[in-house]
Structure formats: C-alpha cells, structure tokens
Amino acid sequence: MTIDQTGDNPIDMIARTCNGCLTAAKALLHEEFVMTKRYRSA
C-alpha cells in the first residue's frame, strides 16, 4: 500500500459512512455513548 492509498482510506470510509453505510458499532447495535470528564469543573 502506498502513502497515497493509506491517506485515501479514511477519506473513503468517511464518504461511505456519509452515504449511509453502517459503521461497525451500528452494525453490532452498539448505541451507548459516554462523555469523558476532561476538567474538574465539568
């Protein structure tokens, strides 16, 4: 795999997801979401 091909992979994945292709989490029915605490005031 060339450097150009490696750079194109994430862009292609984003385009497929935007066009309706399921992500791995959605395909496996994972719907949980966790906000991580970054600051003490949060």
BAROVEX-877202 format. One record per residue (C-alpha): x, y, z. Coordinates in steps of 0.05 Angstrom, whole numbers, plus 5000, padded with zeros to 4 digits. Each point is the difference from the previous one (the first is absolute). Layout:
N
XYZ...
END
This chain:
42
500050005000502850684981499850625043494750304955495649385007500950015075497750735002494049854956497449445046497150455055497050484948496749424964497249735066497150685018496850064931496949305006497350165070497150664975496549624944496649545049504849425010499649745071505950085047502449395038496750255064493350114966500349324966501249675068494350425030504650375049496150635019503350215065503650665006504750255055502450705010506949995031501650495054505850444980499850565051498350025074494650524987496449554949
END
